[in-house]
């Protein structure tokens, strides 16, 4: 069985991750600055959303006879083989592979034919959120898929597979009998539970209460078959609807997703501003019209979620094939010193007719840990962390200090500078690096087994994260 990098998990500085083959976090030893949970004090710094860089063209387009309606959608997953570097994509019911994540092949497989021709259909139905489950003892069930039923039926069915190509259904009925259209899935190595994010209700044309909009909800399971009661966790607020002028207009969340990254959980949620509802619609055209963009949400447990105070899009609409951001893969990948996230782009608004509307799959990229930055100007910015149990290791800083410089001090639990770890003991950090090494004189590791705080002081630069890699 090939080993695949699965983007799930959570650890804490000085703690240990839930272990298990092929089940671990992305950047597990990293603390982002997407919230203030582990910040005791910050002055003269501003939190900034960093929008993605996108490729100028889609990486996957509808070019097969069975891809009807000028549309391919990443209602699914992208995994990468650790040994070979091969990328594997499940998009809606279909499957593709790539040597580099950019040039994709749609193989002719033995699962389903179209007009006598082999196709790349692999999943029996709906959009398929696929994970590789390294904790599953049965090799025949290492791949799991969480597939939506038609909106008229509702709910989600579960499937398992040994190879990600040939699938067997769990039972004869749905594993989750609530939820609508889109579902995202992860297995959390902190709890080892399966966590699914779904739309709780089908939308109404003129909702009378918030429950008739597209919202975000979470369910959990210990065995992938029996699921907890659905809990709504993501609801549009007054700020989301500040633009509304007419009764039919509103803001909704087209889908909800979540993935573990470092000590946090993140999600890139398509925010859908419904500007109009068409009274008539052409075949394949949605009655709900309006633009869509990807906004960042954060969590510390994958269950309770908060919006960013900064509502700028982390994945804004582009000028061409991706004017609207319809959905994202269930999780991103770390590729070298970048984060890659595949997404569904529309060259128009959601309710535009087909044609000219065309739906394709694009690739968004950030620098490593680069979703959000704390930015300081000419006045010195200061960020001091809460006290944590230090486990030793070499501190690495992800910061753009092209025009500035930074020093990092180690404090005791009461906020006093520890001897030998003061600014005067350190050569200031400069330049733009995702892994600035930190040294204090001859010291290049943090204390072991003590409660410490870190204090960052810098001018003219952006701080993205800090990391204390284990095992060094």
HELIX and SHEET records of a PDB file:
HELIX    1   1 UNK A   68  UNK A   70  5                                   3    
HELIX    2   2 UNK A  139  UNK A  141  5                                   3    
HELIX    3   3 UNK A  210  UNK A  212  5                                   3    
HELIX    4   4 UNK A  423  UNK A  425  5                                   3    
SHEET    1   A 5 UNK A   4  UNK A   5  0                                        
SHEET    2   A 5 UNK A  77  UNK A  81 -1                                        
SHEET    3   A 5 UNK A  87  UNK A  91 -1                                        
SHEET    4   A 5 UNK A  94  UNK A  98 -1                                        
SHEET    5   A 5 UNK A 104  UNK A 105 -1                                        
SHEET    1   B 4 UNK A  30  UNK A  32  0                                        
SHEET    2   B 4 UNK A 461  UNK A 468 -1                                        
SHEET    3   B 4 UNK A 372  UNK A 376 -1                                        
SHEET    4   B 4 UNK A  46  UNK A  49 -1                                        
SHEET    1   C 4 UNK A  30  UNK A  32  0                                        
SHEET    2   C 4 UNK A 461  UNK A 468 -1                                        
SHEET    3   C 4 UNK A 395  UNK A 412 -1                                        
SHEET    4   C 4 UNK A 429  UNK A 437 -1                                        
SHEET    1   D 6 UNK A  30  UNK A  32  0                                        
SHEET    2   D 6 UNK A 461  UNK A 468 -1                                        
SHEET    3   D 6 UNK A 395  UNK A 412 -1                                        
SHEET    4   D 6 UNK A 448  UNK A 459 -1                                        
SHEET    5   D 6 UNK A 381  UNK A 385 -1                                        
SHEET    6   D 6 UNK A  39  UNK A  43 -1                                        
SHEET    1   E 5 UNK A  30  UNK A  32  0                                        
SHEET    2   E 5 UNK A 461  UNK A 468 -1                                        
SHEET    3   E 5 UNK A 395  UNK A 412 -1                                        
SHEET    4   E 5 UNK A 448  UNK A 459 -1                                        
SHEET    5   E 5 UNK A 388  UNK A 391 -1                                        
SHEET    1   F 4 UNK A  53  UNK A  54  0                                        
SHEET    2   F 4 UNK A 359  UNK A 367 -1                                        
SHEET    3   F 4 UNK A 338  UNK A 346 -1                                        
SHEET    4   F 4 UNK A 324  UNK A 328 -1                                        
SHEET    1   G 4 UNK A  53  UNK A  54  0                                        
SHEET    2   G 4 UNK A 359  UNK A 367 -1                                        
SHEET    3   G 4 UNK A 338  UNK A 346 -1                                        
SHEET    4   G 4 UNK A 333  UNK A 335 -1                                        
SHEET    1   H 2 UNK A 109  UNK A 114  0                                        
SHEET    2   H 2 UNK A 117  UNK A 119 -1                                        
SHEET    1   I 4 UNK A 128  UNK A 132  0                                        
SHEET    2   I 4 UNK A 143  UNK A 148 -1                                        
SHEET    3   I 4 UNK A 156  UNK A 161 -1                                        
SHEET    4   I 4 UNK A 167  UNK A 169 -1                                        
SHEET    1   J 4 UNK A 180  UNK A 187  0                                        
SHEET    2   J 4 UNK A 194  UNK A 199 -1                                        
SHEET    3   J 4 UNK A 216  UNK A 221 -1                                        
SHEET    4   J 4 UNK A 231  UNK A 234 -1                                        
SHEET    1   K 3 UNK A 250  UNK A 253  0                                        
SHEET    2   K 3 UNK A 264  UNK A 274 -1                                        
SHEET    3   K 3 UNK A 259  UNK A 261 -1                                        
SHEET    1   L 4 UNK A 250  UNK A 253  0                                        
SHEET    2   L 4 UNK A 264  UNK A 274 -1                                        
SHEET    3   L 4 UNK A 292  UNK A 299 -1                                        
SHEET    4   L 4 UNK A 305  UNK A 307 -1                                        
SHEET    1   M 2 UNK A 276  UNK A 277  0                                        
SHEET    2   M 2 UNK A 288  UNK A 289 -1                                        
END                                                                             
